Amino acid sequence: MTIEEVAEYLRVPVLTIRWLRQDGRFAPAVKVGRRLLWEETAVNAWVEQNREHAS
């Protein structure tokens, strides 16, 4: 998934993904040429690890 696809999938701005990545708080990406790509399974795992549970 591209950064745009990840942002759309998570319904957040692309800038949010960039900030999280720069802070080391997002799923690892693979650089292919000049593009960063994420596996959907890695994004889903990150979501599960960072999900806030309602009390």
N, CA, C and O atoms as a Maestro MAE file, in Angstrom:
{
 s_m_m2io_version
 :::
 2.0.0
}

f_m_ct {
 s_m_title
 :::
 protein
 m_atom[220] {
  # First column is atom index #
  i_m_mmod_type
  r_m_x_coord
  r_m_y_coord
  r_m_z_coord
  i_m_residue_number
  s_m_chain_name
  s_m_pdb_residue_name
  s_m_pdb_atom_name
  i_m_atomic_number
  :::
  1 25 0.844 -1.168 0.000 1 A "MET " " N  " 7
  2 3 0.000 0.000 0.000 1 A "MET " " CA " 6
  3 2 0.898 1.242 0.000 1 A "MET " " C  " 6
  4 15 1.916 1.280 0.691 1 A "MET " " O  " 8
  5 25 0.514 2.242 -0.771 2 A "THR " " N  " 7
  6 3 1.240 3.508 -0.760 2 A "THR " " CA " 6
  7 2 0.810 4.321 0.457 2 A "THR " " C  " 6
  8 15 -0.147 3.961 1.143 2 A "THR " " O  " 8
  9 25 1.512 5.408 0.721 3 A "ILE " " N  " 7
  10 3 1.152 6.241 1.862 3 A "ILE " " CA " 6
  11 2 -0.259 6.819 1.690 3 A "ILE " " C  " 6
  12 15 -1.000 6.965 2.661 3 A "ILE " " O  " 8
  13 25 -0.616 7.142 0.454 4 A "GLU " " N  " 7
  14 3 -1.960 7.657 0.185 4 A "GLU " " CA " 6
  15 2 -3.012 6.587 0.456 4 A "GLU " " C  " 6
  16 15 -4.066 6.879 1.021 4 A "GLU " " O  " 8
  17 25 -2.730 5.356 0.057 5 A "GLU " " N  " 7
  18 3 -3.670 4.257 0.294 5 A "GLU " " CA " 6
  19 2 -3.803 3.958 1.784 5 A "GLU " " C  " 6
  20 15 -4.901 3.684 2.269 5 A "GLU " " O  " 8
  21 25 -2.688 4.010 2.508 6 A "VAL " " N  " 7
  22 3 -2.725 3.775 3.956 6 A "VAL " " CA " 6
  23 2 -3.564 4.852 4.630 6 A "VAL " " C  " 6
  24 15 -4.401 4.550 5.480 6 A "VAL " " O  " 8
  25 25 -3.343 6.101 4.253 7 A "ALA " " N  " 7
  26 3 -4.099 7.208 4.842 7 A "ALA " " CA " 6
  27 2 -5.593 7.056 4.560 7 A "ALA " " C  " 6
  28 15 -6.416 7.259 5.452 7 A "ALA " " O  " 8
  29 25 -5.938 6.705 3.342 8 A "GLU " " N  " 7
  30 3 -7.348 6.507 2.992 8 A "GLU " " CA " 6
  31 2 -7.932 5.331 3.774 8 A "GLU " " C  " 6
  32 15 -9.051 5.411 4.281 8 A "GLU " " O  " 8
  33 25 -7.179 4.254 3.868 9 A "TYR " " N  " 7
  34 3 -7.616 3.053 4.584 9 A "TYR " " CA " 6
  35 2 -7.895 3.357 6.058 9 A "TYR " " C  " 6
  36 15 -8.867 2.863 6.630 9 A "TYR " " O  " 8
  37 25 -7.026 4.179 6.667 10 A "LEU " " N  " 7
  38 3 -7.176 4.520 8.082 10 A "LEU " " CA " 6
  39 2 -8.033 5.768 8.299 10 A "LEU " " C  " 6
  40 15 -8.340 6.136 9.433 10 A "LEU " " O  " 8
  41 25 -8.412 6.410 7.196 11 A "ARG " " N  " 7
  42 3 -9.229 7.635 7.245 11 A "ARG " " CA " 6
  43 2 -8.552 8.740 8.047 11 A "ARG " " C  " 6
  44 15 -9.158 9.367 8.915 11 A "ARG " " O  " 8
  45 25 -7.288 8.959 7.733 12 A "VAL " " N  " 7
  46 3 -6.509 10.039 8.349 12 A "VAL " " CA " 6
  47 2 -5.758 10.762 7.235 12 A "VAL " " C  " 6
  48 15 -5.578 10.206 6.152 12 A "VAL " " O  " 8
  49 25 -5.318 11.996 7.488 13 A "PRO " " N  " 7
  50 3 -4.513 12.697 6.480 13 A "PRO " " CA " 6
  51 2 -3.155 12.017 6.259 13 A "PRO " " C  " 6
  52 15 -2.616 11.381 7.164 13 A "PRO " " O  " 8
  53 25 -2.623 12.158 5.068 14 A "VAL " " N  " 7
  54 3 -1.303 11.623 4.738 14 A "VAL " " CA " 6
  55 2 -0.265 12.171 5.714 14 A "VAL " " C  " 6
  56 15 0.650 11.454 6.121 14 A "VAL " " O  " 8
  57 25 -0.408 13.430 6.085 15 A "LEU " " N  " 7
  58 3 0.542 14.051 7.004 15 A "LEU " " CA " 6
  59 2 0.604 13.307 8.342 15 A "LEU " " C  " 6
  60 15 1.672 13.214 8.948 15 A "LEU " " O  " 8
  61 25 -0.512 12.787 8.797 16 A "THR " " N  " 7
  62 3 -0.533 12.018 10.048 16 A "THR " " CA " 6
  63 2 0.339 10.775 9.929 16 A "THR " " C  " 6
  64 15 1.090 10.452 10.849 16 A "THR " " O  " 8
  65 25 0.244 10.081 8.807 17 A "ILE " " N  " 7
  66 3 1.074 8.890 8.584 17 A "ILE " " CA " 6
  67 2 2.548 9.293 8.558 17 A "ILE " " C  " 6
  68 15 3.391 8.602 9.130 17 A "ILE " " O  " 8
  69 25 2.856 10.396 7.904 18 A "ARG " " N  " 7
  70 3 4.248 10.866 7.850 18 A "ARG " " CA " 6
  71 2 4.775 11.180 9.244 18 A "ARG " " C  " 6
  72 15 5.895 10.794 9.581 18 A "ARG " " O  " 8
  73 25 3.981 11.876 10.060 19 A "TRP " " N  " 7
  74 3 4.408 12.207 11.425 19 A "TRP " " CA " 6
  75 2 4.644 10.949 12.248 19 A "TRP " " C  " 6
  76 15 5.666 10.821 12.922 19 A "TRP " " O  " 8
  77 25 3.692 10.019 12.192 20 A "LEU " " N  " 7
  78 3 3.832 8.776 12.952 20 A "LEU " " CA " 6
  79 2 5.083 8.016 12.518 20 A "LEU " " C  " 6
  80 15 5.813 7.481 13.353 20 A "LEU " " O  " 8
  81 25 5.324 7.972 11.220 21 A "ARG " " N  " 7
  82 3 6.494 7.264 10.698 21 A "ARG " " CA " 6
  83 2 7.784 7.939 11.158 21 A "ARG " " C  " 6
  84 15 8.720 7.258 11.575 21 A "ARG " " O  " 8
  85 25 7.845 9.264 11.089 22 A "GLN " " N  " 7
  86 3 9.050 9.988 11.511 22 A "GLN " " CA " 6
  87 2 9.342 9.772 12.987 22 A "GLN " " C  " 6
  88 15 10.502 9.711 13.395 22 A "GLN " " O  " 8
  89 25 8.287 9.657 13.787 23 A "ASP " " N  " 7
  90 3 8.448 9.426 15.227 23 A "ASP " " CA " 6
  91 2 8.724 7.963 15.555 23 A "ASP " " C  " 6
  92 15 8.945 7.617 16.716 23 A "ASP " " O  " 8
  93 25 8.712 7.095 14.529 24 A "GLY " " N  " 7
  94 3 8.935 5.673 14.753 24 A "GLY " " CA " 6
  95 2 7.754 4.992 15.411 24 A "GLY " " C  " 6
  96 15 7.912 3.955 16.057 24 A "GLY " " O  " 8
  97 25 6.562 5.569 15.251 25 A "ARG " " N  " 7
  98 3 5.373 5.026 15.907 25 A "ARG " " CA " 6
  99 2 4.393 4.398 14.923 25 A "ARG " " C  " 6
  100 15 3.218 4.232 15.248 25 A "ARG " " O  " 8
  101 25 4.860 4.045 13.722 26 A "PHE " " N  " 7
  102 3 3.968 3.443 12.734 26 A "PHE " " CA " 6
  103 2 4.574 2.155 12.215 26 A "PHE " " C  " 6
  104 15 5.755 1.877 12.426 26 A "PHE " " O  " 8
  105 25 3.758 1.379 11.538 27 A "ALA " " N  " 7
  106 3 4.192 0.099 10.975 27 A "ALA " " CA " 6
  107 2 5.390 0.315 10.045 27 A "ALA " " C  " 6
  108 15 5.463 1.330 9.352 27 A "ALA " " O  " 8
  109 25 6.319 -0.629 10.029 28 A "PRO " " N  " 7
  110 3 7.490 -0.478 9.164 28 A "PRO " " CA " 6
  111 2 7.108 -0.509 7.684 28 A "PRO " " C  " 6
  112 15 6.205 -1.236 7.268 28 A "PRO " " O  " 8
  113 25 7.815 0.297 6.910 29 A "ALA " " N  " 7
  114 3 7.583 0.363 5.466 29 A "ALA " " CA " 6
  115 2 8.794 -0.197 4.733 29 A "ALA " " C  " 6
  116 15 9.889 -0.295 5.287 29 A "ALA " " O  " 8
  117 25 8.573 -0.558 3.490 30 A "VAL " " N  " 7
  118 3 9.646 -1.016 2.613 30 A "VAL " " CA " 6
  119 2 9.824 0.052 1.546 30 A "VAL " " C  " 6
  120 15 8.846 0.506 0.953 30 A "VAL " " O  " 8
  121 25 11.055 0.453 1.298 31 A "LYS " " N  " 7
  122 3 11.311 1.453 0.272 31 A "LYS " " CA " 6
  123 2 11.583 0.740 -1.044 31 A "LYS " " C  " 6
  124 15 12.494 -0.082 -1.145 31 A "LYS " " O  " 8
  125 25 10.783 1.066 -2.046 32 A "VAL " " N  " 7
  126 3 10.948 0.510 -3.386 32 A "VAL " " CA " 6
  127 2 11.186 1.694 -4.318 32 A "VAL " " C  " 6
  128 15 10.270 2.463 -4.609 32 A "VAL " " O  " 8
  129 25 12.415 1.829 -4.778 33 A "GLY " " N  " 7
  130 3 12.757 3.030 -5.540 33 A "GLY " " CA " 6
  131 2 12.648 4.225 -4.612 33 A "GLY " " C  " 6
  132 15 13.313 4.279 -3.577 33 A "GLY " " O  " 8
  133 25 11.812 5.179 -4.982 34 A "ARG " " N  " 7
  134 3 11.591 6.355 -4.137 34 A "ARG " " CA " 6
  135 2 10.316 6.247 -3.316 34 A "ARG " " C  " 6
  136 15 9.993 7.160 -2.556 34 A "ARG " " O  " 8
  137 25 9.597 5.162 -3.454 35 A "ARG " " N  " 7
  138 3 8.301 5.022 -2.794 35 A "ARG " " CA " 6
  139 2 8.396 4.178 -1.535 35 A "ARG " " C  " 6
  140 15 9.154 3.211 -1.465 35 A "ARG " " O  " 8
  141 25 7.607 4.569 -0.545 36 A "LEU " " N  " 7
  142 3 7.445 3.763 0.661 36 A "LEU " " CA " 6
  143 2 6.183 2.938 0.490 36 A "LEU " " C  " 6
  144 15 5.141 3.456 0.090 36 A "LEU " " O  " 8
  145 25 6.281 1.659 0.794 37 A "LEU " " N  " 7
  146 3 5.132 0.768 0.673 37 A "LEU " " CA " 6
  147 2 4.943 -0.001 1.971 37 A "LEU " " C  " 6
  148 15 5.910 -0.377 2.633 37 A "LEU " " O  " 8
  149 25 3.680 -0.231 2.325 38 A "TRP " " N  " 7
  150 3 3.329 -0.985 3.521 38 A "TRP " " CA " 6
  151 2 2.520 -2.204 3.120 38 A "TRP " " C  " 6
  152 15 1.713 -2.156 2.191 38 A "TRP " " O  " 8
  153 25 2.748 -3.297 3.834 39 A "GLU " " N  " 7
  154 3 1.903 -4.477 3.665 39 A "GLU " " CA " 6
  155 2 0.637 -4.250 4.474 39 A "GLU " " C  " 6
  156 15 0.694 -3.747 5.596 39 A "GLU " " O  " 8
  157 25 -0.496 -4.615 3.913 40 A "GLU " " N  " 7
  158 3 -1.770 -4.424 4.608 40 A "GLU " " CA " 6
  159 2 -1.781 -5.162 5.941 40 A "GLU " " C  " 6
  160 15 -2.361 -4.675 6.912 40 A "GLU " " O  " 8
  161 25 -1.149 -6.325 5.997 41 A "THR " " N  " 7
  162 3 -1.115 -7.075 7.256 41 A "THR " " CA " 6
  163 2 -0.337 -6.318 8.326 41 A "THR " " C  " 6
  164 15 -0.699 -6.368 9.502 41 A "THR " " O  " 8
  165 25 0.733 -5.613 7.933 42 A "ALA " " N  " 7
  166 3 1.512 -4.825 8.895 42 A "ALA " " CA " 6
  167 2 0.703 -3.644 9.410 42 A "ALA " " C  " 6
  168 15 0.767 -3.314 10.594 42 A "ALA " " O  " 8
  169 25 -0.058 -3.009 8.527 43 A "VAL " " N  " 7
  170 3 -0.908 -1.885 8.937 43 A "VAL " " CA " 6
  171 2 -1.996 -2.383 9.882 43 A "VAL " " C  " 6
  172 15 -2.270 -1.754 10.904 43 A "VAL " " O  " 8
  173 25 -2.615 -3.511 9.543 44 A "ASN " " N  " 7
  174 3 -3.658 -4.071 10.411 44 A "ASN " " CA " 6
  175 2 -3.099 -4.456 11.776 44 A "ASN " " C  " 6
  176 15 -3.756 -4.245 12.796 44 A "ASN " " O  " 8
  177 25 -1.899 -5.015 11.803 45 A "ALA " " N  " 7
  178 3 -1.274 -5.383 13.079 45 A "ALA " " CA " 6
  179 2 -1.000 -4.134 13.907 45 A "ALA " " C  " 6
  180 15 -1.198 -4.141 15.122 45 A "ALA " " O  " 8
  181 25 -0.547 -3.064 13.264 46 A "TRP " " N  " 7
  182 3 -0.304 -1.802 13.968 46 A "TRP " " CA " 6
  183 2 -1.607 -1.261 14.557 46 A "TRP " " C  " 6
  184 15 -1.629 -0.789 15.694 46 A "TRP " " O  " 8
  185 25 -2.683 -1.330 13.789 47 A "VAL " " N  " 7
  186 3 -3.992 -0.867 14.273 47 A "VAL " " CA " 6
  187 2 -4.391 -1.658 15.510 47 A "VAL " " C  " 6
  188 15 -4.827 -1.075 16.503 47 A "VAL " " O  " 8
  189 25 -4.249 -2.966 15.462 48 A "GLU " " N  " 7
  190 3 -4.631 -3.806 16.606 48 A "GLU " " CA " 6
  191 2 -3.798 -3.477 17.844 48 A "GLU " " C  " 6
  192 15 -4.325 -3.451 18.957 48 A "GLU " " O  " 8
  193 25 -2.521 -3.228 17.660 49 A "GLN " " N  " 7
  194 3 -1.639 -2.913 18.790 49 A "GLN " " CA " 6
  195 2 -1.936 -1.547 19.386 49 A "GLN " " C  " 6
  196 15 -1.664 -1.314 20.564 49 A "GLN " " O  " 8
  197 25 -2.487 -0.646 18.591 50 A "ASN " " N  " 7
  198 3 -2.694 0.729 19.032 50 A "ASN " " CA " 6
  199 2 -4.160 1.095 19.210 50 A "ASN " " C  " 6
  200 15 -4.501 2.267 19.371 50 A "ASN " " O  " 8
  201 25 -5.009 0.106 19.180 51 A "ARG " " N  " 7
  202 3 -6.441 0.349 19.329 51 A "ARG " " CA " 6
  203 2 -6.737 0.788 20.755 51 A "ARG " " C  " 6
  204 15 -6.235 0.204 21.715 51 A "ARG " " O  " 8
  205 25 -7.558 1.826 20.880 52 A "GLU " " N  " 7
  206 3 -7.998 2.278 22.199 52 A "GLU " " CA " 6
  207 2 -9.320 1.593 22.501 52 A "GLU " " C  " 6
  208 15 -10.274 1.689 21.728 52 A "GLU " " O  " 8
  209 25 -9.367 0.909 23.615 53 A "HIS " " N  " 7
  210 3 -10.585 0.205 23.994 53 A "HIS " " CA " 6
  211 2 -11.485 1.132 24.790 53 A "HIS " " C  " 6
  212 15 -11.049 1.769 25.749 53 A "HIS " " O  " 8
  213 25 -12.751 1.202 24.383 54 A "ALA " " N  " 7
  214 3 -13.722 2.008 25.129 54 A "ALA " " CA " 6
  215 2 -14.051 1.295 26.429 54 A "ALA " " C  " 6
  216 15 -14.170 0.070 26.460 54 A "ALA " " O  " 8
  217 25 -14.200 2.063 27.501 55 A "SER " " N  " 7
  218 3 -14.485 1.429 28.790 55 A "SER " " CA " 6
  219 2 -15.944 1.497 29.139 55 A "SER " " C  " 6
  220 15 -16.350 1.009 30.194 55 A "SER " " O  " 8
  :::
 }
 m_bond[219] {
  # First column is bond index #
  i_m_from
  i_m_to
  i_m_order
  :::
  1 1 2 1
  2 2 3 1
  3 3 4 2
  4 3 5 1
  5 5 6 1
  6 6 7 1
  7 7 8 2
  8 7 9 1
  9 9 10 1
  10 10 11 1
  11 11 12 2
  12 11 13 1
  13 13 14 1
  14 14 15 1
  15 15 16 2
  16 15 17 1
  17 17 18 1
  18 18 19 1
  19 19 20 2
  20 19 21 1
  21 21 22 1
  22 22 23 1
  23 23 24 2
  24 23 25 1
  25 25 26 1
  26 26 27 1
  27 27 28 2
  28 27 29 1
  29 29 30 1
  30 30 31 1
  31 31 32 2
  32 31 33 1
  33 33 34 1
  34 34 35 1
  35 35 36 2
  36 35 37 1
  37 37 38 1
  38 38 39 1
  39 39 40 2
  40 39 41 1
  41 41 42 1
  42 42 43 1
  43 43 44 2
  44 43 45 1
  45 45 46 1
  46 46 47 1
  47 47 48 2
  48 47 49 1
  49 49 50 1
  50 50 51 1
  51 51 52 2
  52 51 53 1
  53 53 54 1
  54 54 55 1
  55 55 56 2
  56 55 57 1
  57 57 58 1
  58 58 59 1
  59 59 60 2
  60 59 61 1
  61 61 62 1
  62 62 63 1
  63 63 64 2
  64 63 65 1
  65 65 66 1
  66 66 67 1
  67 67 68 2
  68 67 69 1
  69 69 70 1
  70 70 71 1
  71 71 72 2
  72 71 73 1
  73 73 74 1
  74 74 75 1
  75 75 76 2
  76 75 77 1
  77 77 78 1
  78 78 79 1
  79 79 80 2
  80 79 81 1
  81 81 82 1
  82 82 83 1
  83 83 84 2
  84 83 85 1
  85 85 86 1
  86 86 87 1
  87 87 88 2
  88 87 89 1
  89 89 90 1
  90 90 91 1
  91 91 92 2
  92 91 93 1
  93 93 94 1
  94 94 95 1
  95 95 96 2
  96 95 97 1
  97 97 98 1
  98 98 99 1
  99 99 100 2
  100 99 101 1
  101 101 102 1
  102 102 103 1
  103 103 104 2
  104 103 105 1
  105 105 106 1
  106 106 107 1
  107 107 108 2
  108 107 109 1
  109 109 110 1
  110 110 111 1
  111 111 112 2
  112 111 113 1
  113 113 114 1
  114 114 115 1
  115 115 116 2
  116 115 117 1
  117 117 118 1
  118 118 119 1
  119 119 120 2
  120 119 121 1
  121 121 122 1
  122 122 123 1
  123 123 124 2
  124 123 125 1
  125 125 126 1
  126 126 127 1
  127 127 128 2
  128 127 129 1
  129 129 130 1
  130 130 131 1
  131 131 132 2
  132 131 133 1
  133 133 134 1
  134 134 135 1
  135 135 136 2
  136 135 137 1
  137 137 138 1
  138 138 139 1
  139 139 140 2
  140 139 141 1
  141 141 142 1
  142 142 143 1
  143 143 144 2
  144 143 145 1
  145 145 146 1
  146 146 147 1
  147 147 148 2
  148 147 149 1
  149 149 150 1
  150 150 151 1
  151 151 152 2
  152 151 153 1
  153 153 154 1
  154 154 155 1
  155 155 156 2
  156 155 157 1
  157 157 158 1
  158 158 159 1
  159 159 160 2
  160 159 161 1
  161 161 162 1
  162 162 163 1
  163 163 164 2
  164 163 165 1
  165 165 166 1
  166 166 167 1
  167 167 168 2
  168 167 169 1
  169 169 170 1
  170 170 171 1
  171 171 172 2
  172 171 173 1
  173 173 174 1
  174 174 175 1
  175 175 176 2
  176 175 177 1
  177 177 178 1
  178 178 179 1
  179 179 180 2
  180 179 181 1
  181 181 182 1
  182 182 183 1
  183 183 184 2
  184 183 185 1
  185 185 186 1
  186 186 187 1
  187 187 188 2
  188 187 189 1
  189 189 190 1
  190 190 191 1
  191 191 192 2
  192 191 193 1
  193 193 194 1
  194 194 195 1
  195 195 196 2
  196 195 197 1
  197 197 198 1
  198 198 199 1
  199 199 200 2
  200 199 201 1
  201 201 202 1
  202 202 203 1
  203 203 204 2
  204 203 205 1
  205 205 206 1
  206 206 207 1
  207 207 208 2
  208 207 209 1
  209 209 210 1
  210 210 211 1
  211 211 212 2
  212 211 213 1
  213 213 214 1
  214 214 215 1
  215 215 216 2
  216 215 217 1
  217 217 218 1
  218 218 219 1
  219 219 220 2
  :::
 }
}
